[in-house]
Amino acid sequence: MANKKVVLVTGSDLAEQAMAILHDFEVVFAGRQPTEDELIALCEQHNPVAILVRYGKISAKIMDAAPALQVISKHGSGIDVIDQAAAAERNIAVRSAPGANAAAVAEHTWALILACAKSVVSLDTRLRQGHWDKATHKSIELEGLTLGLIGLGAIGSRVAQIGHVFSMRVLAYDPYAQSMPSICERTDTLTDLLSRSDVISLHCPLTDDNRGMINTKTLAYVKPNAILVNTARGGLIDDGSLLAALENRTLHSAGLDSFTSEPLTAPHLWQGVENVIISPHIGGVSAASYIKMGTAAASNIVDVVSEAEETTLTASR
């Protein structure tokens, strides 16, 4: 093991198939939810050529603690947890696994949409308390309503297809999309999408430009009784603005799988809010996606390190 190059995994496990891809490396696990100081200490100890990111953020300090570092590979698609500018300055490659968890996230998105529209959680709670609400309850029927998607990548496209099957009209706001599938209507502005949608679902990466894009100003355009779901990044939403919209019933309900600060631990903002359904950022976590994300992340590491070795060999000839 002493002569093997090291891959540091910011987590406590990796799919067996991913481990097989990394058989020529020594794989070091940082444990569940490692802190920055813990990752710095591990980098100083092992000097990894690669960091495979499952949990936590990768800062410039962590990079500087590993002089041999060649690549930071995300176990998933969201690379906002990596200081990309710092990586570029240090000539460290940043890779992700786009689409590897698309099916899982799209399915979880619809689980949240349907749970909100059909009041699944609140009805379950009421029934367990002894209440039979059949005579008074009215759910939201999705057929004929408008689904608005913010972002139309691999995940958003799958959500659109399912919306179409439910006989919903599908709108999409994505300035970077080269084309639109026939089942989607493009909207040119965020506010236009918000004003026309009965269900709003976020599927865009978090950037400095769109941080807090769902806020008091933009929520003012939302249709009464709309549902908002976020299985993308918590930073896309201003928490205080969303809380106010839920409390004053501007929004019917919300489903959240990601949060501004994670992990979300009690006490937290959403504990007493009845019309929000929350899950611990597990939209992309399924048995199948665990393998797909792991193997993609591992393959990215092998590709970058192999390319670097080939470049070194060529230069030495």
LOLOLUM-139723 format. One line per field, with one value per residue (C-alpha): residue number from 0; residue in three letters; z, y, x. Coordinates in steps of 0.5 Angstrom, whole numbers. Layout:
BEGIN
num <- NUM / ... .
residu <- ala / ... .
pz <- Z / ... .
py <- Y / ... .
px <- X / ... .
***
This chain:
BEGIN
num <- 0 / 1 / 2 / 3 / 4 / 5 / 6 / 7 / 8 / 9 / 10 / 11 / 12 / 13 / 14 / 15 / 16 / 17 / 18 / 19 / 20 / 21 / 22 / 23 / 24 / 25 / 26 / 27 / 28 / 29 / 30 / 31 / 32 / 33 / 34 / 35 / 36 / 37 / 38 / 39 / 40 / 41 / 42 / 43 / 44 / 45 / 46 / 47 / 48 / 49 / 50 / 51 / 52 / 53 / 54 / 55 / 56 / 57 / 58 / 59 / 60 / 61 / 62 / 63 / 64 / 65 / 66 / 67 / 68 / 69 / 70 / 71 / 72 / 73 / 74 / 75 / 76 / 77 / 78 / 79 / 80 / 81 / 82 / 83 / 84 / 85 / 86 / 87 / 88 / 89 / 90 / 91 / 92 / 93 / 94 / 95 / 96 / 97 / 98 / 99 / 100 / 101 / 102 / 103 / 104 / 105 / 106 / 107 / 108 / 109 / 110 / 111 / 112 / 113 / 114 / 115 / 116 / 117 / 118 / 119 / 120 / 121 / 122 / 123 / 124 / 125 / 126 / 127 / 128 / 129 / 130 / 131 / 132 / 133 / 134 / 135 / 136 / 137 / 138 / 139 / 140 / 141 / 142 / 143 / 144 / 145 / 146 / 147 / 148 / 149 / 150 / 151 / 152 / 153 / 154 / 155 / 156 / 157 / 158 / 159 / 160 / 161 / 162 / 163 / 164 / 165 / 166 / 167 / 168 / 169 / 170 / 171 / 172 / 173 / 174 / 175 / 176 / 177 / 178 / 179 / 180 / 181 / 182 / 183 / 184 / 185 / 186 / 187 / 188 / 189 / 190 / 191 / 192 / 193 / 194 / 195 / 196 / 197 / 198 / 199 / 200 / 201 / 202 / 203 / 204 / 205 / 206 / 207 / 208 / 209 / 210 / 211 / 212 / 213 / 214 / 215 / 216 / 217 / 218 / 219 / 220 / 221 / 222 / 223 / 224 / 225 / 226 / 227 / 228 / 229 / 230 / 231 / 232 / 233 / 234 / 235 / 236 / 237 / 238 / 239 / 240 / 241 / 242 / 243 / 244 / 245 / 246 / 247 / 248 / 249 / 250 / 251 / 252 / 253 / 254 / 255 / 256 / 257 / 258 / 259 / 260 / 261 / 262 / 263 / 264 / 265 / 266 / 267 / 268 / 269 / 270 / 271 / 272 / 273 / 274 / 275 / 276 / 277 / 278 / 279 / 280 / 281 / 282 / 283 / 284 / 285 / 286 / 287 / 288 / 289 / 290 / 291 / 292 / 293 / 294 / 295 / 296 / 297 / 298 / 299 / 300 / 301 / 302 / 303 / 304 / 305 / 306 / 307 / 308 / 309 / 310 / 311 / 312 / 313 / 314 / 315 / 316 .
residu <- met / ala / asn / lys / lys / val / val / leu / val / thr / gly / ser / asp / leu / ala / glu / gln / ala / met / ala / ile / leu / his / asp / phe / glu / val / val / phe / ala / gly / arg / gln / pro / thr / glu / asp / glu / leu / ile / ala / leu / cys / glu / gln / his / asn / pro / val / ala / ile / leu / val / arg / tyr / gly / lys / ile / ser / ala / lys / ile / met / asp / ala / ala / pro / ala / leu / gln / val / ile / ser / lys / his / gly / ser / gly / ile / asp / val / ile / asp / gln / ala / ala / ala / ala / glu / arg / asn / ile / ala / val / arg / ser / ala / pro / gly / ala / asn / ala / ala / ala / val / ala / glu / his / thr / trp / ala / leu / ile / leu / ala / cys / ala / lys / ser / val / val / ser / leu / asp / thr / arg / leu / arg / gln / gly / his / trp / asp / lys / ala / thr / his / lys / ser / ile / glu / leu / glu / gly / leu / thr / leu / gly / leu / ile / gly / leu / gly / ala / ile / gly / ser / arg / val / ala / gln / ile / gly / his / val / phe / ser / met / arg / val / leu / ala / tyr / asp / pro / tyr / ala / gln / ser / met / pro / ser / ile / cys / glu / arg / thr / asp / thr / leu / thr / asp / leu / leu / ser / arg / ser / asp / val / ile / ser / leu / his / cys / pro / leu / thr / asp / asp / asn / arg / gly / met / ile / asn / thr / lys / thr / leu / ala / tyr / val / lys / pro / asn / ala / ile / leu / val / asn / thr / ala / arg / gly / gly / leu / ile / asp / asp / gly / ser / leu / leu / ala / ala / leu / glu / asn / arg / thr / leu / his / ser / ala / gly / leu / asp / ser / phe / thr / ser / glu / pro / leu / thr / ala / pro / his / leu / trp / gln / gly / val / glu / asn / val / ile / ile / ser / pro / his / ile / gly / gly / val / ser / ala / ala / ser / tyr / ile / lys / met / gly / thr / ala / ala / ala / ser / asn / ile / val / asp / val / val / ser / glu / ala / glu / glu / thr / thr / leu / thr / ala / ser / arg .
pz <- 0 / 1 / -6 / -8 / -10 / -5 / -6 / 0 / 0 / 4 / 7 / 10 / 4 / -3 / -8 / -9 / -16 / -15 / -11 / -16 / -21 / -16 / -15 / -16 / -11 / -3 / -1 / 5 / 8 / 12 / 16 / 16 / 15 / 16 / 18 / 15 / 20 / 20 / 12 / 12 / 17 / 13 / 7 / 11 / 13 / 6 / 1 / -4 / -11 / -11 / -7 / -8 / -5 / -2 / 4 / 6 / 3 / -1 / 1 / -1 / 5 / 4 / -3 / 0 / 5 / -1 / -6 / -10 / -11 / -18 / -18 / -14 / -16 / -14 / -12 / -16 / -20 / -15 / -15 / -11 / -5 / -8 / -9 / -16 / -17 / -12 / -16 / -22 / -19 / -17 / -23 / -20 / -24 / -22 / -24 / -23 / -25 / -28 / -30 / -25 / -20 / -25 / -24 / -17 / -16 / -21 / -17 / -11 / -14 / -16 / -9 / -6 / -11 / -10 / -2 / -2 / -7 / -4 / 3 / 5 / 11 / 14 / 13 / 16 / 22 / 23 / 22 / 27 / 32 / 30 / 25 / 19 / 14 / 8 / 9 / 9 / 5 / -2 / -5 / -11 / -18 / -22 / -29 / -33 / -28 / -30 / -28 / -28 / -28 / -27 / -30 / -36 / -35 / -34 / -28 / -30 / -37 / -33 / -29 / -35 / -38 / -32 / -31 / -39 / -37 / -31 / -37 / -34 / -38 / -38 / -38 / -37 / -35 / -37 / -41 / -42 / -46 / -53 / -55 / -51 / -52 / -55 / -49 / -46 / -47 / -46 / -42 / -42 / -35 / -28 / -26 / -32 / -30 / -23 / -25 / -29 / -26 / -21 / -19 / -19 / -18 / -18 / -22 / -23 / -20 / -15 / -17 / -15 / -20 / -18 / -10 / -7 / -13 / -10 / -5 / -3 / -9 / -14 / -10 / -11 / -18 / -15 / -17 / -10 / -8 / -12 / -9 / -9 / -9 / -9 / -10 / -12 / -8 / -1 / -3 / -9 / -4 / 1 / 7 / 11 / 5 / 4 / 11 / 10 / 4 / 7 / 14 / 10 / 5 / -1 / -3 / -1 / 1 / 0 / -1 / 1 / 0 / 1 / 5 / 6 / 12 / 12 / 16 / 18 / 26 / 31 / 33 / 26 / 22 / 19 / 25 / 27 / 19 / 18 / 10 / 9 / 8 / 9 / 7 / 9 / 2 / 0 / -7 / -11 / -6 / -8 / -9 / -16 / -16 / -11 / -15 / -21 / -18 / -15 / -21 / -25 / -19 / -19 / -27 / -27 / -22 / -26 / -33 / -30 / -26 / -32 / -37 / -32 / -32 / -40 / -40 / -35 / -39 / -46 / -43 / -40 / -47 .
py <- 0 / 5 / 6 / 7 / 14 / 16 / 18 / 21 / 20 / 25 / 20 / 13 / 9 / 8 / 3 / -4 / -3 / 4 / 1 / -4 / 2 / 5 / -2 / 1 / 7 / 7 / 9 / 13 / 14 / 21 / 19 / 21 / 29 / 31 / 38 / 42 / 41 / 34 / 34 / 38 / 33 / 27 / 31 / 33 / 25 / 22 / 27 / 25 / 25 / 26 / 28 / 24 / 29 / 25 / 30 / 37 / 43 / 43 / 49 / 52 / 51 / 43 / 44 / 47 / 41 / 36 / 38 / 32 / 34 / 33 / 32 / 33 / 29 / 30 / 24 / 27 / 33 / 39 / 42 / 48 / 45 / 46 / 52 / 52 / 58 / 56 / 49 / 53 / 57 / 51 / 47 / 42 / 39 / 39 / 33 / 31 / 26 / 29 / 25 / 19 / 21 / 24 / 18 / 18 / 26 / 26 / 21 / 24 / 31 / 28 / 24 / 31 / 34 / 29 / 29 / 37 / 36 / 31 / 33 / 26 / 28 / 32 / 27 / 21 / 25 / 27 / 20 / 17 / 22 / 19 / 24 / 22 / 28 / 25 / 30 / 36 / 35 / 37 / 35 / 39 / 35 / 36 / 35 / 41 / 45 / 48 / 45 / 51 / 48 / 52 / 49 / 43 / 39 / 31 / 32 / 37 / 34 / 27 / 31 / 35 / 28 / 26 / 32 / 31 / 24 / 27 / 32 / 38 / 44 / 44 / 51 / 51 / 57 / 56 / 61 / 56 / 51 / 50 / 47 / 45 / 38 / 39 / 38 / 44 / 51 / 56 / 62 / 68 / 70 / 67 / 72 / 70 / 62 / 64 / 68 / 62 / 56 / 52 / 47 / 50 / 46 / 48 / 44 / 49 / 49 / 54 / 60 / 67 / 70 / 66 / 65 / 67 / 67 / 65 / 71 / 76 / 80 / 74 / 70 / 76 / 74 / 67 / 65 / 64 / 57 / 54 / 49 / 50 / 44 / 44 / 38 / 42 / 47 / 50 / 57 / 58 / 60 / 66 / 62 / 68 / 70 / 62 / 62 / 68 / 66 / 59 / 62 / 68 / 62 / 66 / 59 / 52 / 48 / 47 / 41 / 41 / 36 / 41 / 47 / 53 / 50 / 43 / 38 / 41 / 40 / 41 / 46 / 49 / 54 / 49 / 45 / 48 / 50 / 45 / 46 / 44 / 37 / 36 / 31 / 30 / 32 / 24 / 26 / 23 / 17 / 11 / 4 / 5 / 12 / 10 / 6 / 10 / 16 / 12 / 9 / 16 / 19 / 14 / 13 / 21 / 20 / 15 / 19 / 25 / 21 / 17 / 23 / 27 / 21 / 20 / 28 / 27 / 21 / 24 / 30 / 26 / 23 .
px <- 0 / 6 / 7 / 0 / -2 / -8 / -15 / -19 / -26 / -30 / -35 / -35 / -36 / -36 / -40 / -36 / -36 / -33 / -27 / -26 / -24 / -20 / -16 / -9 / -10 / -10 / -17 / -17 / -24 / -25 / -31 / -38 / -39 / -31 / -30 / -25 / -19 / -20 / -19 / -13 / -10 / -12 / -9 / -2 / -2 / -3 / -2 / -7 / -7 / -15 / -21 / -27 / -33 / -39 / -40 / -37 / -34 / -27 / -23 / -17 / -14 / -15 / -12 / -6 / -5 / -4 / 1 / 0 / -7 / -9 / -17 / -23 / -28 / -35 / -40 / -46 / -47 / -47 / -40 / -42 / -39 / -32 / -28 / -27 / -23 / -18 / -18 / -16 / -11 / -7 / -8 / -13 / -18 / -25 / -30 / -37 / -42 / -48 / -54 / -52 / -57 / -62 / -67 / -67 / -68 / -73 / -77 / -76 / -78 / -85 / -85 / -85 / -90 / -95 / -94 / -96 / -101 / -105 / -103 / -100 / -96 / -102 / -107 / -103 / -102 / -109 / -111 / -106 / -109 / -116 / -119 / -123 / -123 / -126 / -132 / -128 / -121 / -120 / -113 / -110 / -111 / -105 / -109 / -109 / -105 / -98 / -91 / -86 / -79 / -73 / -67 / -68 / -62 / -62 / -66 / -71 / -72 / -74 / -79 / -82 / -83 / -87 / -91 / -93 / -96 / -100 / -103 / -100 / -98 / -90 / -86 / -79 / -74 / -67 / -63 / -57 / -61 / -60 / -67 / -73 / -77 / -83 / -87 / -84 / -86 / -80 / -80 / -76 / -76 / -76 / -82 / -86 / -85 / -87 / -93 / -96 / -94 / -98 / -93 / -85 / -79 / -72 / -67 / -61 / -54 / -52 / -48 / -47 / -51 / -58 / -56 / -63 / -67 / -73 / -74 / -79 / -79 / -80 / -85 / -89 / -90 / -93 / -100 / -104 / -104 / -98 / -93 / -86 / -81 / -73 / -69 / -63 / -59 / -62 / -58 / -63 / -68 / -68 / -71 / -74 / -78 / -80 / -82 / -87 / -90 / -92 / -94 / -99 / -101 / -98 / -96 / -100 / -94 / -87 / -82 / -75 / -69 / -64 / -62 / -58 / -54 / -53 / -54 / -60 / -61 / -66 / -68 / -69 / -73 / -78 / -80 / -86 / -88 / -94 / -95 / -87 / -85 / -77 / -72 / -65 / -62 / -63 / -66 / -61 / -59 / -62 / -58 / -58 / -55 / -50 / -47 / -47 / -45 / -39 / -37 / -37 / -33 / -28 / -27 / -26 / -20 / -17 / -18 / -15 / -9 / -8 / -7 / -3 / 2 / 2 / 4 / 9 / 12 / 11 / 15 / 21 / 22 .
***
